[in-house]
Amino acid sequence: MDIQLKKWGNSLGLRIPHQLAVSLDIDETSTLELLEVDNTLILRKKQAPITLDALLASIPKDFQYPSDVQDFVDSPAMGQELL
């Protein structure tokens, strides 16, 4: 696919065709990463950082701490962590 670069201030800009944006699931809110590798530009979608809710939801219901850290998990607060 050939595209034409356009002047955008002191930089160059490009337009991503609609069908390609749909195919790649990107829109104007997406963050892309631009890499230069062997005299080639690579543009790829950056994954959004995982949210705390998503991370917590990924913990299996039957999760158990390994035995070597269970004592730490069960121990009471020793400092002023809760103040």
N, C-alpha and C positions, 0 to 999 in steps of 0.2 A: 504494500500500500504506500503510495507516495503522498506526502503532505507538504505544504509550503509553510515556511517559517515567516513570521510577521514581526516587525519591530514593535517592542513594548517598552517604552522608556529607553534605557540604555541596554536593555536585554532583548533576547529573542523569545517569542512565544510560539506555541503550536496549538492547534485545535484537535481534539480527539473526536473523531466522528461518532455520532449518536449510537449507531449499531455496535461499535466497538466498546463504548462506555457501558451500554446495556449488557453486552456479553461479559465484560469484566466486572460488572456490578460496582461501577464507580459513578460518582456524581460530583457536584460542586463542593460537597462537604468532605470528600475523600482526601486523604493525605497520601501522596505518592512519593516514592524515593527515586532519585535520579542518580545513576551510577555511570561511571566511565570505565569500561573494561576493554582493553586491547583496541583502542581507538573506536569504540562502539558505545553508543548511549543505550542504557537499559533503564526503562521506566517500569516500576512495579508498585503495586498497591501495598501500603503499609498497613498492617493489621492494627486495629484499635486496641489499646491496652485493655487487658481483662479487668472487669470491675470486681470489687470485693464480693458483691452478691453472687456473681458468676463463679468466682473462685470458691466461695463457701458452698455453693450448690453442687460443685464438682466433687466434694468430699463424700465418699460412700457412707451410707447410713450405718454400716457395720465397722467403721474405721476404729482401730485401736492403736494407741501409741505403742511404739516398740518398747520392750521391757527396759532398755537402757536409759530411757527418758521418762518413764512413767513416774518414778520417784519425784523428779523435778516438777512434773505437771501437777501431782497431788500435793506438793509442799505448799505451806502457807506463805503469804507475802512476808519478806524479811526486812524490807526497807520502807520507803515512803511512797511506793508505787501507787497506792490507792488514795493518797491525800490530794 
